[in-house]
Amino acid sequence: MKRFWTTAAATAGPDGWGVALDGRPLRTPARAVLLVPGAALAEAIAAEWNSQGEEVDPRRLPLTGFANAAIDRVAPDPAGFARRLAAYAESELIAYRADGPASLLAAQAQAWDRWVEWLAHRYDATLTLTSGVMHVAQPPATLARIGAAFAAFTPFQLAPLDPIVTITGSAVLALAVAAGELDAAAAYDIAHVDARWQEEHWGRDPLAEAAEATRRADLAAAVACLRLLAA
């Protein structure tokens, strides 16, 4: 798509903050007026549009994408969306430890044990840890508390939490990010401690590096959106 506007600007209204392209309100793919909860996010979305060149690159509009998703996809059923994200706790990444070797077990413990303890202190929720890949059921009370935590998020928070959960594979790490306990780089590294261990022993794959760079960028954009919502 060719650039069809000159200037994007945040606009304030009775129902929230919007973005106007040459005075015309920006709309979602479903044609709803794009309205966000705060000025910081609206101004950042406007900056995304102002930074576009003659050809519009959708990958350089991540905040716009999160706002579109919040309005068009999440808002119609926020409870269902929250349940889907909370369901990751049923196979929570940091609960599954390797059978060996000892160096990998130590790396996992160093990266993950703190967040098992954090969950216990923050949400009074205990994870059942296991070794290997066989499924282990988490306590119903733990799943209920994690579910309640996700249910408390707004659609605009749930939209960026979606990639945070899926990229890390962890409901617990996503909650820690939302609480401001983890930044994007730390969350990614903690979630991919197994991959880091393998690289240290077998070397890096250029194709895997390119895919990782994309995932890191997506995660960083999602965390930036959460922080703007809190600004």
MODELLER restraints for C-alpha pairs under 7 A, 6 or more apart:
rsr = mdl.restraints
at = mdl.atoms
rsr.add(forms.Gaussian(group=physical.xy_distance, feature=features.Distance(at['CA:1:A'], at['CA:55:A']), mean=5.96, stdev=0.5))
rsr.add(forms.Gaussian(group=physical.xy_distance, feature=features.Distance(at['CA:1:A'], at['CA:56:A']), mean=5.47, stdev=0.5))
rsr.add(forms.Gaussian(group=physical.xy_distance, feature=features.Distance(at['CA:2:A'], at['CA:54:A']), mean=5.83, stdev=0.5))
rsr.add(forms.Gaussian(group=physical.xy_distance, feature=features.Distance(at['CA:2:A'], at['CA:55:A']), mean=4.75, stdev=0.5))
rsr.add(forms.Gaussian(group=physical.xy_distance, feature=features.Distance(at['CA:2:A'], at['CA:56:A']), mean=5.88, stdev=0.5))
rsr.add(forms.Gaussian(group=physical.xy_distance, feature=features.Distance(at['CA:3:A'], at['CA:54:A']), mean=5.07, stdev=0.5))
rsr.add(forms.Gaussian(group=physical.xy_distance, feature=features.Distance(at['CA:3:A'], at['CA:55:A']), mean=5.76, stdev=0.5))
rsr.add(forms.Gaussian(group=physical.xy_distance, feature=features.Distance(at['CA:3:A'], at['CA:56:A']), mean=5.90, stdev=0.5))
rsr.add(forms.Gaussian(group=physical.xy_distance, feature=features.Distance(at['CA:5:A'], at['CA:21:A']), mean=5.92, stdev=0.5))
rsr.add(forms.Gaussian(group=physical.xy_distance, feature=features.Distance(at['CA:5:A'], at['CA:22:A']), mean=5.96, stdev=0.5))
rsr.add(forms.Gaussian(group=physical.xy_distance, feature=features.Distance(at['CA:6:A'], at['CA:22:A']), mean=6.22, stdev=0.5))
rsr.add(forms.Gaussian(group=physical.xy_distance, feature=features.Distance(at['CA:7:A'], at['CA:21:A']), mean=5.87, stdev=0.5))
rsr.add(forms.Gaussian(group=physical.xy_distance, feature=features.Distance(at['CA:7:A'], at['CA:22:A']), mean=5.45, stdev=0.5))
rsr.add(forms.Gaussian(group=physical.xy_distance, feature=features.Distance(at['CA:7:A'], at['CA:50:A']), mean=6.17, stdev=0.5))
rsr.add(forms.Gaussian(group=physical.xy_distance, feature=features.Distance(at['CA:8:A'], at['CA:19:A']), mean=6.68, stdev=0.5))
rsr.add(forms.Gaussian(group=physical.xy_distance, feature=features.Distance(at['CA:8:A'], at['CA:20:A']), mean=5.54, stdev=0.5))
rsr.add(forms.Gaussian(group=physical.xy_distance, feature=features.Distance(at['CA:8:A'], at['CA:21:A']), mean=4.46, stdev=0.5))
rsr.add(forms.Gaussian(group=physical.xy_distance, feature=features.Distance(at['CA:8:A'], at['CA:22:A']), mean=6.20, stdev=0.5))
rsr.add(forms.Gaussian(group=physical.xy_distance, feature=features.Distance(at['CA:8:A'], at['CA:46:A']), mean=5.15, stdev=0.5))
rsr.add(forms.Gaussian(group=physical.xy_distance, feature=features.Distance(at['CA:8:A'], at['CA:49:A']), mean=6.18, stdev=0.5))
rsr.add(forms.Gaussian(group=physical.xy_distance, feature=features.Distance(at['CA:8:A'], at['CA:50:A']), mean=5.75, stdev=0.5))
rsr.add(forms.Gaussian(group=physical.xy_distance, feature=features.Distance(at['CA:9:A'], at['CA:19:A']), mean=5.54, stdev=0.5))
rsr.add(forms.Gaussian(group=physical.xy_distance, feature=features.Distance(at['CA:9:A'], at['CA:20:A']), mean=5.38, stdev=0.5))
rsr.add(forms.Gaussian(group=physical.xy_distance, feature=features.Distance(at['CA:9:A'], at['CA:21:A']), mean=6.70, stdev=0.5))
rsr.add(forms.Gaussian(group=physical.xy_distance, feature=features.Distance(at['CA:9:A'], at['CA:43:A']), mean=6.97, stdev=0.5))
rsr.add(forms.Gaussian(group=physical.xy_distance, feature=features.Distance(at['CA:9:A'], at['CA:46:A']), mean=5.30, stdev=0.5))
rsr.add(forms.Gaussian(group=physical.xy_distance, feature=features.Distance(at['CA:10:A'], at['CA:17:A']), mean=6.83, stdev=0.5))
rsr.add(forms.Gaussian(group=physical.xy_distance, feature=features.Distance(at['CA:10:A'], at['CA:18:A']), mean=5.71, stdev=0.5))
rsr.add(forms.Gaussian(group=physical.xy_distance, feature=features.Distance(at['CA:10:A'], at['CA:19:A']), mean=4.44, stdev=0.5))
rsr.add(forms.Gaussian(group=physical.xy_distance, feature=features.Distance(at['CA:10:A'], at['CA:20:A']), mean=6.36, stdev=0.5))
rsr.add(forms.Gaussian(group=physical.xy_distance, feature=features.Distance(at['CA:10:A'], at['CA:42:A']), mean=5.38, stdev=0.5))
rsr.add(forms.Gaussian(group=physical.xy_distance, feature=features.Distance(at['CA:10:A'], at['CA:43:A']), mean=5.18, stdev=0.5))
rsr.add(forms.Gaussian(group=physical.xy_distance, feature=features.Distance(at['CA:10:A'], at['CA:46:A']), mean=5.95, stdev=0.5))
rsr.add(forms.Gaussian(group=physical.xy_distance, feature=features.Distance(at['CA:11:A'], at['CA:17:A']), mean=5.64, stdev=0.5))
rsr.add(forms.Gaussian(group=physical.xy_distance, feature=features.Distance(at['CA:11:A'], at['CA:18:A']), mean=5.02, stdev=0.5))
rsr.add(forms.Gaussian(group=physical.xy_distance, feature=features.Distance(at['CA:11:A'], at['CA:19:A']), mean=5.60, stdev=0.5))
rsr.add(forms.Gaussian(group=physical.xy_distance, feature=features.Distance(at['CA:11:A'], at['CA:20:A']), mean=6.70, stdev=0.5))
rsr.add(forms.Gaussian(group=physical.xy_distance, feature=features.Distance(at['CA:12:A'], at['CA:18:A']), mean=6.35, stdev=0.5))
rsr.add(forms.Gaussian(group=physical.xy_distance, feature=features.Distance(at['CA:16:A'], at['CA:35:A']), mean=5.57, stdev=0.5))
rsr.add(forms.Gaussian(group=physical.xy_distance, feature=features.Distance(at['CA:16:A'], at['CA:36:A']), mean=5.81, stdev=0.5))
rsr.add(forms.Gaussian(group=physical.xy_distance, feature=features.Distance(at['CA:16:A'], at['CA:37:A']), mean=5.57, stdev=0.5))
rsr.add(forms.Gaussian(group=physical.xy_distance, feature=features.Distance(at['CA:16:A'], at['CA:38:A']), mean=6.91, stdev=0.5))
rsr.add(forms.Gaussian(group=physical.xy_distance, feature=features.Distance(at['CA:17:A'], at['CA:35:A']), mean=5.24, stdev=0.5))
rsr.add(forms.Gaussian(group=physical.xy_distance, feature=features.Distance(at['CA:17:A'], at['CA:36:A']), mean=5.20, stdev=0.5))
rsr.add(forms.Gaussian(group=physical.xy_distance, feature=features.Distance(at['CA:17:A'], at['CA:37:A']), mean=6.24, stdev=0.5))
rsr.add(forms.Gaussian(group=physical.xy_distance, feature=features.Distance(at['CA:17:A'], at['CA:38:A']), mean=5.95, stdev=0.5))
rsr.add(forms.Gaussian(group=physical.xy_distance, feature=features.Distance(at['CA:17:A'], at['CA:39:A']), mean=6.03, stdev=0.5))
rsr.add(forms.Gaussian(group=physical.xy_distance, feature=features.Distance(at['CA:17:A'], at['CA:42:A']), mean=6.01, stdev=0.5))
rsr.add(forms.Gaussian(group=physical.xy_distance, feature=features.Distance(at['CA:18:A'], at['CA:25:A']), mean=6.94, stdev=0.5))
rsr.add(forms.Gaussian(group=physical.xy_distance, feature=features.Distance(at['CA:18:A'], at['CA:34:A']), mean=5.79, stdev=0.5))
rsr.add(forms.Gaussian(group=physical.xy_distance, feature=features.Distance(at['CA:18:A'], at['CA:35:A']), mean=4.58, stdev=0.5))
rsr.add(forms.Gaussian(group=physical.xy_distance, feature=features.Distance(at['CA:18:A'], at['CA:36:A']), mean=6.30, stdev=0.5))
rsr.add(forms.Gaussian(group=physical.xy_distance, feature=features.Distance(at['CA:18:A'], at['CA:42:A']), mean=6.02, stdev=0.5))
rsr.add(forms.Gaussian(group=physical.xy_distance, feature=features.Distance(at['CA:19:A'], at['CA:25:A']), mean=5.84, stdev=0.5))
rsr.add(forms.Gaussian(group=physical.xy_distance, feature=features.Distance(at['CA:19:A'], at['CA:26:A']), mean=5.55, stdev=0.5))
rsr.add(forms.Gaussian(group=physical.xy_distance, feature=features.Distance(at['CA:19:A'], at['CA:42:A']), mean=6.21, stdev=0.5))
rsr.add(forms.Gaussian(group=physical.xy_distance, feature=features.Distance(at['CA:19:A'], at['CA:46:A']), mean=6.03, stdev=0.5))
rsr.add(forms.Gaussian(group=physical.xy_distance, feature=features.Distance(at['CA:20:A'], at['CA:26:A']), mean=5.47, stdev=0.5))
rsr.add(forms.Gaussian(group=physical.xy_distance, feature=features.Distance(at['CA:25:A'], at['CA:33:A']), mean=6.59, stdev=0.5))
rsr.add(forms.Gaussian(group=physical.xy_distance, feature=features.Distance(at['CA:26:A'], at['CA:33:A']), mean=6.18, stdev=0.5))
rsr.add(forms.Gaussian(group=physical.xy_distance, feature=features.Distance(at['CA:26:A'], at['CA:34:A']), mean=5.69, stdev=0.5))
rsr.add(forms.Gaussian(group=physical.xy_distance, feature=features.Distance(at['CA:27:A'], at['CA:33:A']), mean=4.39, stdev=0.5))
rsr.add(forms.Gaussian(group=physical.xy_distance, feature=features.Distance(at['CA:27:A'], at['CA:34:A']), mean=4.92, stdev=0.5))
rsr.add(forms.Gaussian(group=physical.xy_distance, feature=features.Distance(at['CA:28:A'], at['CA:34:A']), mean=5.79, stdev=0.5))
rsr.add(forms.Gaussian(group=physical.xy_distance, feature=features.Distance(at['CA:28:A'], at['CA:68:A']), mean=5.21, stdev=0.5))
rsr.add(forms.Gaussian(group=physical.xy_distance, feature=features.Distance(at['CA:30:A'], at['CA:72:A']), mean=6.37, stdev=0.5))
rsr.add(forms.Gaussian(group=physical.xy_distance, feature=features.Distance(at['CA:36:A'], at['CA:42:A']), mean=6.42, stdev=0.5))
rsr.add(forms.Gaussian(group=physical.xy_distance, feature=features.Distance(at['CA:36:A'], at['CA:67:A']), mean=6.92, stdev=0.5))
rsr.add(forms.Gaussian(group=physical.xy_distance, feature=features.Distance(at['CA:38:A'], at['CA:229:A']), mean=6.60, stdev=0.5))
rsr.add(forms.Gaussian(group=physical.xy_distance, feature=features.Distance(at['CA:40:A'], at['CA:228:A']), mean=5.70, stdev=0.5))
rsr.add(forms.Gaussian(group=physical.xy_distance, feature=features.Distance(at['CA:40:A'], at['CA:231:A']), mean=6.45, stdev=0.5))
rsr.add(forms.Gaussian(group=physical.xy_distance, feature=features.Distance(at['CA:41:A'], at['CA:228:A']), mean=5.31, stdev=0.5))
rsr.add(forms.Gaussian(group=physical.xy_distance, feature=features.Distance(at['CA:41:A'], at['CA:229:A']), mean=6.26, stdev=0.5))
rsr.add(forms.Gaussian(group=physical.xy_distance, feature=features.Distance(at['CA:45:A'], at['CA:63:A']), mean=5.88, stdev=0.5))
rsr.add(forms.Gaussian(group=physical.xy_distance, feature=features.Distance(at['CA:45:A'], at['CA:64:A']), mean=5.80, stdev=0.5))
rsr.add(forms.Gaussian(group=physical.xy_distance, feature=features.Distance(at['CA:48:A'], at['CA:60:A']), mean=6.81, stdev=0.5))
rsr.add(forms.Gaussian(group=physical.xy_distance, feature=features.Distance(at['CA:48:A'], at['CA:61:A']), mean=5.73, stdev=0.5))
rsr.add(forms.Gaussian(group=physical.xy_distance, feature=features.Distance(at['CA:62:A'], at['CA:221:A']), mean=6.39, stdev=0.5))
rsr.add(forms.Gaussian(group=physical.xy_distance, feature=features.Distance(at['CA:63:A'], at['CA:225:A']), mean=6.30, stdev=0.5))
rsr.add(forms.Gaussian(group=physical.xy_distance, feature=features.Distance(at['CA:66:A'], at['CA:159:A']), mean=5.63, stdev=0.5))
rsr.add(forms.Gaussian(group=physical.xy_distance, feature=features.Distance(at['CA:66:A'], at['CA:160:A']), mean=6.02, stdev=0.5))
rsr.add(forms.Gaussian(group=physical.xy_distance, feature=features.Distance(at['CA:67:A'], at['CA:156:A']), mean=6.66, stdev=0.5))
rsr.add(forms.Gaussian(group=physical.xy_distance, feature=features.Distance(at['CA:69:A'], at['CA:159:A']), mean=6.03, stdev=0.5))
rsr.add(forms.Gaussian(group=physical.xy_distance, feature=features.Distance(at['CA:70:A'], at['CA:155:A']), mean=5.11, stdev=0.5))
rsr.add(forms.Gaussian(group=physical.xy_distance, feature=features.Distance(at['CA:70:A'], at['CA:156:A']), mean=5.03, stdev=0.5))
rsr.add(forms.Gaussian(group=physical.xy_distance, feature=features.Distance(at['CA:70:A'], at['CA:159:A']), mean=5.26, stdev=0.5))
rsr.add(forms.Gaussian(group=physical.xy_distance, feature=features.Distance(at['CA:74:A'], at['CA:81:A']), mean=6.25, stdev=0.5))
rsr.add(forms.Gaussian(group=physical.xy_distance, feature=features.Distance(at['CA:74:A'], at['CA:155:A']), mean=5.48, stdev=0.5))
rsr.add(forms.Gaussian(group=physical.xy_distance, feature=features.Distance(at['CA:74:A'], at['CA:159:A']), mean=6.79, stdev=0.5))
rsr.add(forms.Gaussian(group=physical.xy_distance, feature=features.Distance(at['CA:75:A'], at['CA:155:A']), mean=5.48, stdev=0.5))
rsr.add(forms.Gaussian(group=physical.xy_distance, feature=features.Distance(at['CA:78:A'], at['CA:155:A']), mean=5.96, stdev=0.5))
rsr.add(forms.Gaussian(group=physical.xy_distance, feature=features.Distance(at['CA:79:A'], at['CA:151:A']), mean=6.04, stdev=0.5))
rsr.add(forms.Gaussian(group=physical.xy_distance, feature=features.Distance(at['CA:82:A'], at['CA:150:A']), mean=5.33, stdev=0.5))
rsr.add(forms.Gaussian(group=physical.xy_distance, feature=features.Distance(at['CA:82:A'], at['CA:151:A']), mean=5.37, stdev=0.5))
rsr.add(forms.Gaussian(group=physical.xy_distance, feature=features.Distance(at['CA:82:A'], at['CA:158:A']), mean=6.87, stdev=0.5))
rsr.add(forms.Gaussian(group=physical.xy_distance, feature=features.Distance(at['CA:83:A'], at['CA:147:A']), mean=6.34, stdev=0.5))
rsr.add(forms.Gaussian(group=physical.xy_distance, feature=features.Distance(at['CA:85:A'], at['CA:162:A']), mean=6.67, stdev=0.5))
rsr.add(forms.Gaussian(group=physical.xy_distance, feature=features.Distance(at['CA:85:A'], at['CA:165:A']), mean=6.74, stdev=0.5))
rsr.add(forms.Gaussian(group=physical.xy_distance, feature=features.Distance(at['CA:85:A'], at['CA:171:A']), mean=6.93, stdev=0.5))
rsr.add(forms.Gaussian(group=physical.xy_distance, feature=features.Distance(at['CA:86:A'], at['CA:146:A']), mean=6.24, stdev=0.5))
rsr.add(forms.Gaussian(group=physical.xy_distance, feature=features.Distance(at['CA:86:A'], at['CA:147:A']), mean=5.17, stdev=0.5))
rsr.add(forms.Gaussian(group=physical.xy_distance, feature=features.Distance(at['CA:86:A'], at['CA:150:A']), mean=6.22, stdev=0.5))
rsr.add(forms.Gaussian(group=physical.xy_distance, feature=features.Distance(at['CA:86:A'], at['CA:171:A']), mean=6.08, stdev=0.5))
rsr.add(forms.Gaussian(group=physical.xy_distance, feature=features.Distance(at['CA:88:A'], at['CA:169:A']), mean=6.99, stdev=0.5))
rsr.add(forms.Gaussian(group=physical.xy_distance, feature=features.Distance(at['CA:88:A'], at['CA:170:A']), mean=6.23, stdev=0.5))
rsr.add(forms.Gaussian(group=physical.xy_distance, feature=features.Distance(at['CA:88:A'], at['CA:171:A']), mean=5.54, stdev=0.5))
rsr.add(forms.Gaussian(group=physical.xy_distance, feature=features.Distance(at['CA:89:A'], at['CA:143:A']), mean=6.66, stdev=0.5))
rsr.add(forms.Gaussian(group=physical.xy_distance, feature=features.Distance(at['CA:89:A'], at['CA:170:A']), mean=6.76, stdev=0.5))
rsr.add(forms.Gaussian(group=physical.xy_distance, feature=features.Distance(at['CA:89:A'], at['CA:171:A']), mean=5.35, stdev=0.5))
rsr.add(forms.Gaussian(group=physical.xy_distance, feature=features.Distance(at['CA:90:A'], at['CA:137:A']), mean=6.79, stdev=0.5))
rsr.add(forms.Gaussian(group=physical.xy_distance, feature=features.Distance(at['CA:90:A'], at['CA:138:A']), mean=6.19, stdev=0.5))
rsr.add(forms.Gaussian(group=physical.xy_distance, feature=features.Distance(at['CA:92:A'], at['CA:170:A']), mean=5.55, stdev=0.5))
rsr.add(forms.Gaussian(group=physical.xy_distance, feature=features.Distance(at['CA:92:A'], at['CA:171:A']), mean=6.68, stdev=0.5))
rsr.add(forms.Gaussian(group=physical.xy_distance, feature=features.Distance(at['CA:93:A'], at['CA:169:A']), mean=5.96, stdev=0.5))
rsr.add(forms.Gaussian(group=physical.xy_distance, feature=features.Distance(at['CA:93:A'], at['CA:170:A']), mean=5.30, stdev=0.5))
rsr.add(forms.Gaussian(group=physical.xy_distance, feature=features.Distance(at['CA:94:A'], at['CA:112:A']), mean=5.69, stdev=0.5))
rsr.add(forms.Gaussian(group=physical.xy_distance, feature=features.Distance(at['CA:95:A'], at['CA:127:A']), mean=6.56, stdev=0.5))
rsr.add(forms.Gaussian(group=physical.xy_distance, feature=features.Distance(at['CA:95:A'], at['CA:128:A']), mean=6.44, stdev=0.5))
rsr.add(forms.Gaussian(group=physical.xy_distance, feature=features.Distance(at['CA:95:A'], at['CA:129:A']), mean=4.49, stdev=0.5))
rsr.add(forms.Gaussian(group=physical.xy_distance, feature=features.Distance(at['CA:95:A'], at['CA:130:A']), mean=6.23, stdev=0.5))
rsr.add(forms.Gaussian(group=physical.xy_distance, feature=features.Distance(at['CA:96:A'], at['CA:129:A']), mean=6.09, stdev=0.5))
rsr.add(forms.Gaussian(group=physical.xy_distance, feature=features.Distance(at['CA:96:A'], at['CA:130:A']), mean=5.29, stdev=0.5))
rsr.add(forms.Gaussian(group=physical.xy_distance, feature=features.Distance(at['CA:96:A'], at['CA:131:A']), mean=5.80, stdev=0.5))
rsr.add(forms.Gaussian(group=physical.xy_distance, feature=features.Distance(at['CA:96:A'], at['CA:132:A']), mean=6.57, stdev=0.5))
rsr.add(forms.Gaussian(group=physical.xy_distance, feature=features.Distance(at['CA:96:A'], at['CA:133:A']), mean=6.95, stdev=0.5))
rsr.add(forms.Gaussian(group=physical.xy_distance, feature=features.Distance(at['CA:97:A'], at['CA:105:A']), mean=6.75, stdev=0.5))
rsr.add(forms.Gaussian(group=physical.xy_distance, feature=features.Distance(at['CA:97:A'], at['CA:108:A']), mean=6.93, stdev=0.5))
rsr.add(forms.Gaussian(group=physical.xy_distance, feature=features.Distance(at['CA:97:A'], at['CA:130:A']), mean=5.99, stdev=0.5))
rsr.add(forms.Gaussian(group=physical.xy_distance, feature=features.Distance(at['CA:97:A'], at['CA:131:A']), mean=4.65, stdev=0.5))
rsr.add(forms.Gaussian(group=physical.xy_distance, feature=features.Distance(at['CA:97:A'], at['CA:132:A']), mean=6.15, stdev=0.5))
rsr.add(forms.Gaussian(group=physical.xy_distance, feature=features.Distance(at['CA:98:A'], at['CA:105:A']), mean=6.04, stdev=0.5))
rsr.add(forms.Gaussian(group=physical.xy_distance, feature=features.Distance(at['CA:98:A'], at['CA:131:A']), mean=5.40, stdev=0.5))
rsr.add(forms.Gaussian(group=physical.xy_distance, feature=features.Distance(at['CA:98:A'], at['CA:132:A']), mean=5.29, stdev=0.5))
rsr.add(forms.Gaussian(group=physical.xy_distance, feature=features.Distance(at['CA:99:A'], at['CA:131:A']), mean=5.47, stdev=0.5))
rsr.add(forms.Gaussian(group=physical.xy_distance, feature=features.Distance(at['CA:99:A'], at['CA:132:A']), mean=5.44, stdev=0.5))
rsr.add(forms.Gaussian(group=physical.xy_distance, feature=features.Distance(at['CA:104:A'], at['CA:197:A']), mean=6.61, stdev=0.5))
rsr.add(forms.Gaussian(group=physical.xy_distance, feature=features.Distance(at['CA:107:A'], at['CA:193:A']), mean=6.93, stdev=0.5))
rsr.add(forms.Gaussian(group=physical.xy_distance, feature=features.Distance(at['CA:108:A'], at['CA:193:A']), mean=6.52, stdev=0.5))
rsr.add(forms.Gaussian(group=physical.xy_distance, feature=features.Distance(at['CA:111:A'], at['CA:190:A']), mean=5.56, stdev=0.5))
rsr.add(forms.Gaussian(group=physical.xy_distance, feature=features.Distance(at['CA:116:A'], at['CA:127:A']), mean=6.68, stdev=0.5))
rsr.add(forms.Gaussian(group=physical.xy_distance, feature=features.Distance(at['CA:119:A'], at['CA:125:A']), mean=5.88, stdev=0.5))
rsr.add(forms.Gaussian(group=physical.xy_distance, feature=features.Distance(at['CA:119:A'], at['CA:172:A']), mean=6.98, stdev=0.5))
rsr.add(forms.Gaussian(group=physical.xy_distance, feature=features.Distance(at['CA:120:A'], at['CA:126:A']), mean=5.43, stdev=0.5))
rsr.add(forms.Gaussian(group=physical.xy_distance, feature=features.Distance(at['CA:123:A'], at['CA:145:A']), mean=6.68, stdev=0.5))
rsr.add(forms.Gaussian(group=physical.xy_distance, feature=features.Distance(at['CA:125:A'], at['CA:142:A']), mean=4.65, stdev=0.5))
rsr.add(forms.Gaussian(group=physical.xy_distance, feature=features.Distance(at['CA:125:A'], at['CA:145:A']), mean=6.78, stdev=0.5))
rsr.add(forms.Gaussian(group=physical.xy_distance, feature=features.Distance(at['CA:126:A'], at['CA:142:A']), mean=6.01, stdev=0.5))
rsr.add(forms.Gaussian(group=physical.xy_distance, feature=features.Distance(at['CA:127:A'], at['CA:138:A']), mean=6.24, stdev=0.5))
rsr.add(forms.Gaussian(group=physical.xy_distance, feature=features.Distance(at['CA:128:A'], at['CA:138:A']), mean=5.73, stdev=0.5))
rsr.add(forms.Gaussian(group=physical.xy_distance, feature=features.Distance(at['CA:130:A'], at['CA:136:A']), mean=6.81, stdev=0.5))
rsr.add(forms.Gaussian(group=physical.xy_distance, feature=features.Distance(at['CA:157:A'], at['CA:226:A']), mean=6.26, stdev=0.5))
rsr.add(forms.Gaussian(group=physical.xy_distance, feature=features.Distance(at['CA:160:A'], at['CA:222:A']), mean=4.63, stdev=0.5))
rsr.add(forms.Gaussian(group=physical.xy_distance, feature=features.Distance(at['CA:160:A'], at['CA:225:A']), mean=6.60, stdev=0.5))
rsr.add(forms.Gaussian(group=physical.xy_distance, feature=features.Distance(at['CA:160:A'], at['CA:226:A']), mean=6.78, stdev=0.5))
rsr.add(forms.Gaussian(group=physical.xy_distance, feature=features.Distance(at['CA:161:A'], at['CA:174:A']), mean=6.68, stdev=0.5))
rsr.add(forms.Gaussian(group=physical.xy_distance, feature=features.Distance(at['CA:161:A'], at['CA:222:A']), mean=6.88, stdev=0.5))
rsr.add(forms.Gaussian(group=physical.xy_distance, feature=features.Distance(at['CA:163:A'], at['CA:219:A']), mean=6.56, stdev=0.5))
rsr.add(forms.Gaussian(group=physical.xy_distance, feature=features.Distance(at['CA:163:A'], at['CA:222:A']), mean=6.87, stdev=0.5))
rsr.add(forms.Gaussian(group=physical.xy_distance, feature=features.Distance(at['CA:164:A'], at['CA:174:A']), mean=5.82, stdev=0.5))
rsr.add(forms.Gaussian(group=physical.xy_distance, feature=features.Distance(at['CA:164:A'], at['CA:219:A']), mean=5.86, stdev=0.5))
rsr.add(forms.Gaussian(group=physical.xy_distance, feature=features.Distance(at['CA:164:A'], at['CA:222:A']), mean=6.70, stdev=0.5))
rsr.add(forms.Gaussian(group=physical.xy_distance, feature=features.Distance(at['CA:165:A'], at['CA:171:A']), mean=5.67, stdev=0.5))
rsr.add(forms.Gaussian(group=physical.xy_distance, feature=features.Distance(at['CA:165:A'], at['CA:174:A']), mean=5.50, stdev=0.5))
rsr.add(forms.Gaussian(group=physical.xy_distance, feature=features.Distance(at['CA:167:A'], at['CA:215:A']), mean=6.90, stdev=0.5))
rsr.add(forms.Gaussian(group=physical.xy_distance, feature=features.Distance(at['CA:168:A'], at['CA:188:A']), mean=6.22, stdev=0.5))
rsr.add(forms.Gaussian(group=physical.xy_distance, feature=features.Distance(at['CA:168:A'], at['CA:191:A']), mean=5.10, stdev=0.5))
rsr.add(forms.Gaussian(group=physical.xy_distance, feature=features.Distance(at['CA:173:A'], at['CA:187:A']), mean=6.64, stdev=0.5))
rsr.add(forms.Gaussian(group=physical.xy_distance, feature=features.Distance(at['CA:176:A'], at['CA:182:A']), mean=5.93, stdev=0.5))
rsr.add(forms.Gaussian(group=physical.xy_distance, feature=features.Distance(at['CA:177:A'], at['CA:183:A']), mean=6.31, stdev=0.5))
rsr.add(forms.Gaussian(group=physical.xy_distance, feature=features.Distance(at['CA:178:A'], at['CA:226:A']), mean=6.97, stdev=0.5))
rsr.add(forms.Gaussian(group=physical.xy_distance, feature=features.Distance(at['CA:184:A'], at['CA:219:A']), mean=6.05, stdev=0.5))
rsr.add(forms.Gaussian(group=physical.xy_distance, feature=features.Distance(at['CA:184:A'], at['CA:220:A']), mean=5.14, stdev=0.5))
rsr.add(forms.Gaussian(group=physical.xy_distance, feature=features.Distance(at['CA:184:A'], at['CA:223:A']), mean=6.11, stdev=0.5))
rsr.add(forms.Gaussian(group=physical.xy_distance, feature=features.Distance(at['CA:188:A'], at['CA:216:A']), mean=6.96, stdev=0.5))
